[in-house]
């Protein structure tokens, strides 16, 4: 018979919930640390680190905290655009590979959060 295409195995399971077609917001990412020493790292601290490492843009404008193109092109992030009132709002979401990369970066830079 015909091969049945099984679901791709690149689903992110965070406490067995699936978010946004396997994309995670930064808050969802930081709210689900397994290791206790990471619990104090919240979304804003993570944004700070990623800006300091030039992964996210450190502008004073609407694109603040959105990924630098090279990281977006790697498929680590997806930027969702929405309209709130009469202004555009950009939300940076992590893909599975992005979540792995950011976890790696956090573990390399634990002193940043001390």
C-alpha positions in Angstrom: 0.0 0.0 0.0 0.9 3.7 0.0 3.2 5.0 2.7 1.2 7.0 5.2 3.1 10.2 6.0 3.4 10.4 9.7 3.4 13.6 11.6 6.7 15.3 11.6 8.6 14.7 14.9 9.7 18.3 15.3 6.8 19.2 17.7 7.8 21.1 20.8 6.3 19.6 23.9 6.3 21.9 26.8 4.6 20.2 29.6 2.6 18.3 26.9 1.0 21.5 25.6 1.4 22.6 22.0 1.4 26.3 21.3 1.0 28.3 18.1 1.8 25.5 15.6 4.8 24.4 17.6 6.0 28.0 18.1 6.7 29.3 21.6 6.5 32.9 22.9 9.4 34.0 25.0 7.2 33.9 28.1 6.0 30.4 27.4 9.7 29.4 26.9 10.9 31.0 30.2 7.8 29.7 32.1 8.8 26.2 31.4 12.3 25.8 32.6 13.0 22.3 34.0 16.1 23.3 35.9 15.7 25.1 39.2 18.7 27.4 38.6 17.0 28.8 35.6 13.7 29.7 37.3 14.8 33.3 37.9 15.3 33.9 34.2 12.2 35.6 33.0 11.2 36.8 29.6 12.7 40.3 30.1 16.0 39.0 31.3 16.1 36.6 28.3 15.3 39.5 25.9 18.2 41.4 27.6 20.6 38.6 27.0 19.6 38.1 23.4 19.9 41.8 22.7 23.3 41.9 24.3 24.4 38.9 22.1 23.1 40.7 19.0 20.5 38.0 18.4 17.6 40.4 18.8 17.5 44.0 17.7 18.1 46.6 20.4 16.3 49.5 18.7 14.1 52.0 20.3 11.4 51.4 17.7 8.7 49.0 16.8 11.1 46.2 15.8 12.8 46.1 19.2 13.3 42.5 20.3 12.7 41.1 16.9 15.5 38.8 15.5 18.5 40.0 13.5 18.0 38.7 9.9 20.8 36.2 10.1 19.1 34.4 13.1 15.6 34.7 11.5 17.1 33.2 8.3 18.4 30.2 10.3 14.8 29.4 11.2 15.3 30.1 14.9 12.5 32.7 15.1 9.2 33.6 13.5 7.9 37.1 13.8 4.2 37.4 14.0 2.7 40.8 13.0 -0.6 42.0 14.4 -2.3 45.3 14.8 -3.2 46.7 18.2 -5.3 49.9 18.0 -3.8 51.6 15.0 -0.2 50.4 15.4 1.6 47.3 14.2 2.9 45.0 16.9 5.6 42.4 16.3 5.8 39.3 18.5 8.9 37.2 18.4 8.3 33.4 18.6 10.7 30.6 18.9 10.9 27.6 16.7 12.1 24.2 18.0 15.6 24.9 16.7 15.4 28.4 18.1 14.4 27.1 21.5 17.4 24.7 21.5 19.8 27.5 20.4 18.5 29.9 23.1 18.7 27.2 25.8 22.3 26.7 24.7 23.0 30.4 24.8 21.5 30.7 28.3 23.6 27.8 29.6 26.7 29.4 28.1 25.9 32.7 29.9 24.6 31.8 33.3 26.8 34.4 34.9 24.7 37.0 33.1 21.8 36.1 35.2 23.6 35.7 38.5 
